[in-house]
């Protein structure tokens, strides 16, 4: 058996996102196709047709942006049967928008995200994320794997251990620009083959990832939604950036998808390691030491 970890990013474009997030959604191979079918059926049931296609993607920054919530609140909640007709009309005839169509489409987008996260819970999806402070000091360029990736793989490894230690972990990335993909491949190989922790974790996580197109891969679309919601809403006491309260119900759903591991850390045998990690500095200790 194997668990596939679908990974995507949010905020790495240095835009207005309050935090950079590297997020993963892990699903067991035996559940994957059933989850994909259920999500695609939800898309058909809610929009009356496939939303994706014709240049449209079900990405967080598109379907959860502030304007979507403003449109949704223009009218009271539209009855589901009427809403699906209006949402389909809005998609099929975008050049003739009406207030009712826009509100229906926006309400449908919000309902869809909640439905996807509910399905993730039903199919035992676990979420992982490294949440990075905006403006965090980057590591020096080189062959070492960035801390946010290392933290993500560490927590995925703990999850695999807690599942019995017999399952393989397969990493699936949203396709990057080719030169970035080569750099990441080299850094992952260095981490998993040349470091003590990496070699241990390579016993369960296959060191070479797959790269896929996000618009064609449902698992990456889940990771994208998780990354976007965490960036804009998830906050620990040390995270001071403002958040969007309208995303709180989705963040609560994500909290239910976390993995909680217990490990012996710094002489504490009951140390709790959650699958979501906040990182305020990406540099390794060697980069921080004064010269």
N, C-alpha and C positions, 0 to 999 in steps of 0.2 A: 504494500500500500504506500501511497505517497500523498503529501500535501503540497499544493501549488501555492506559492506566495506571489501574488500579483502586486507590482509596485508602480506607484506614480508619484509625481511631485506637485506641489502647489507653492507659488510665491518665489520660485527661483528666478523669475524674470525681473526681480528687483522692482516690481510695480508697487501697487498700493497695499498688497497683502501685509498684514501685521506681523506674520511669522512665516518662515520658510518651513515647509513640512515635507518629509519623505515618508510616505504611508504605504502600508502593505495590507492586503486582505488574503488570508490563508484559508483554503478550502480543500477538503479531502477529495481525492480523485473520484471516489464513488459517488460523491454528492455534486460534483461540478456540473454535469450535464443537466441534472434535474434542476439545479439552481438557475442555470442559464435559461432553460425553458420557462421556468416560473417567472423570471424577470422579463423575458420577451413577451409572455402572455399578459403580464401586468401592463406593459407598454401598449399592447393592442387593446386591452380592456379599458384603459384610462383615456388614451388619445384617439381611439377608434381606428388606428392605423399605426404603422411604425413611425416613430418620431424621427429616428436617425435616418440619415440619407439626405440627398439634395443639399449637401453642405452643412447639415445640422448634426450636432453631436450632443449627447446627454452628459455634458461636462458641468461641473459645479459652478464655474465662473459664468456660465451661460444661463443655466436654469435656476440658479439660486442667487443671482445678483439682486441688488436692492430694488431695481425697477420691477422685477417680477413680483415682489411682495407688494409694491405700490399698486400695480395693476390688479392683483388679486383682491386687494381691499377696496377697490372701486365699487364693488357690488357685494351684497351678502352672499353667503355660500350658495352656489347654484346646485340644484338637485342633480345627482350623478347622471341620470339618463339624459337630461338636457345638456349637461356640461360636456359629455363625450361628443355629442353632435356638434356643439359649438367649437370644441377644441379641434376636431377633425376639419371643420370648415375653415378655421383659422390657419391650419397648416396647408390646406389645399388651395386656399385663395388668400395668400398673404398681402396682396396689393389692395384688398378692400377690407381693412380692419374696422371693426365696430367696438364700442365700449364693452358690450356683452361678450363678444368673441375674445377680446384681449383678457378680460377678467377670467373667463372660463379656461383659457389656455394657461394663464398664470396659476390659477388654482389647481389645475391638473398637474403642472410641473411640481408644485409643492407636494401634492398628494403622492406623486410617483416616487419622490425621494423617500418619503416615509414608508411607502410600500416596499421599496428595495431594501431598506434597512431592516424592516420586519422579516423579509425573506432571508436575509443574511442570518438573523437569529434562528429562524426555523431550520436552516441548513448548516448550522453550527460553524459559521464563518467566524474566524478570530481576526481582530485588527491589531496592527502594529504600527508604530509611528515614532519618528525622531522629529521633534519640534524645535526649530532653531531660532534663536533671537535674531531679529533683523539687525544687520550690522555686526554680527558676531565675527570675531577675528578668524579669517580663513587660515587653513594650514599652508605651510610652504609647499610650492609645487613639487611633486615628486611621485614616488612609486607607492606611497602608503595610502591605504584606504581611508577615506574621510571618516571622522568620528560618527557622523549621523548614520552612515551605512553600517559601520561596525556595531553600533548599538542596536540597529534594527536586526542584523543577523544574530547577534547575541540573544536577543529576546525570542526570535524565531527558534533558535536552537534550544532554549529552555523549554519552549512549548513542545517541541518534538520529543525532548527527554521526558517531559511530563506525560506525554501520550504513550509512553512505554519504551521509547528509545529504539523502536524497530522500523519506524517509517522514514522514508527519504523526504527531503525537502527540495523542491524544484523552484527556482527563482525565475520569474517572468517580468521583464521590464517593458514599459512603454518605450517604443523605439526612440533613441536619441540621435542627434546628428552624428554621422559616422565617426568622426575623430573623437568625439566624447565617448562613444561606445567602445572604441579601442582602448582609450585611457582607462575606462571603468573595468574592462575585461582584464587588462594588465594588473590593475590594482587589486581586483578580486583574486587573481591567481597568486599574487604576492602574499596577500593576507591568508588565503586558505592553504597554501602550500609551503610558506616559509616562516610563518609565525606559530608559536606554540598553541595559542588558543585557536587560531585558524585551522591548524591541522587536526585538532580535536574535533572541531565543528564540521570539518569536511567529512567526518565519518557519517554524518546525517544530511548535511546540506551539500548538494552537488555544486561544485565551485564555478562551473560555467553556466551563465544564465541564458535564457532565451530572450529575444527582442521581438516585439509584436507591434502592430498598429493599434492604437488605443480605440479608434472608432470601429474596429472589427473584433474587439476582444472584451467581453462583458466583465471579466475579472478585473481588468485594468480600469474600466469605467467605475467599478465599485471603489477601488483604491483612490481614484480621482475625487469622488464625492467625499470620502473620508478625509482626505488631505485638505480639501477646501473647507469643510465644516470645522475641522480642528483648528485651522489657521485663524478663522474668524470668530470662533466661539469658545473653544476649550481654554481654560485658564487655571493655572496653579497660583498660589500666593505670590510667587516671585515674577509672574508674568504680568506686566503692567500695561500692555497695549490694550486699548478699548476693544470691546467685542460687540457683535451684532446679536442682540437678544432674540431676534426672530428665528435664529438658528438653534436656539437652546433645546428645543424638543428633539432635534436630530442629534445634537451632541449627547443628549441623555441616552438615545438609542445606541450610539456608538459606545458609551460607557459600559453598556451591557454586553458588548462584544469583545472587551479586553480579556487578556489572559493574565492571571495572577500566579506568579511563580514564587517559591520560597527557596532561598539558597543561603549557604554559609558564606557571609561576606564580612570581612574585617572582624573576625571572631564573634560575629552575631549569627548563630545557626538558624535564626528565624527571620532573616532579612527578606522583606517583601520587594519583589521586582515586578512592576507592572509593565505591560507591553507597550505603553506610551511613555516616552522619555523626553524630558525638556533639556536642551543643551544650550548653554549661553556662550560657549567658546569652543570652536572647532579645532583648535590647535592641540597637538599632543604635548605632553609634559616637556619633551625635549625642545620644542619651539618656544616655550614660555620661559625657559631658564635664561637668566641674564648672561650676556657674554663678558 
